[in-house]
Amino acid sequence: MQIRALSNAEGSYESFKLHGIISLFIILFFTVTLVLKPVNIKRV
């Protein structure tokens, strides 16, 4: 029972890590887009 709980926690941690990486990439993408768009408009 204790091993099962440990593996469950490990699995949820892995999924949490994956979601964290995905959300981090999305935030980075939006930040880069917001930063680059005004630069591109100014350049043109």
Secondary structure as UniProt FT lines:
FT   HELIX           2..43
//
